């Protein structure tokens, strides 16, 4: 069942980017940054594939991905900012953020300070919920959103580039897979399952 759901999500992601272009990338990345389990690992490689089709440039795809991350981080930041830690600990599960997630974020912030917001934006899973702890800690907005943009930009370039390289080697891979879409779907399904399993495992234990 989960495979069917994730396949439908992948198809939807592809349709959004195909029809909306760069703004579709920004929209999907904003959704991910709002703590909704829509992994960027399923969004940006397809954007990279679209780069090879001439839909937009690699720089456009990466920049719009980073813009989407910033936009999606705004509501999460202010939920933490105005709600405080007790609110997030009590109601965080409704935003798909567990106590374990908060503890992980705390360790990063404790170790690296404001730079943690930059570093965490380049890490799987933790990147999606770092905005809530930033709000709780009332991190300075100019630092938080600047670090969010540049950390997300690097992450976006890496994943878009992965999609570009796969797209450039479509012909070489045809003897293994009949359709390039099968590669994208397989990768995204695998990463999506890992992402969602991790997220809901921690929520269950909260």
Order of alpha helices (4+ residues) and beta strands (2+ residues): alpha-alpha-alpha-alpha-alpha-alpha-alpha-alpha-alpha-alpha
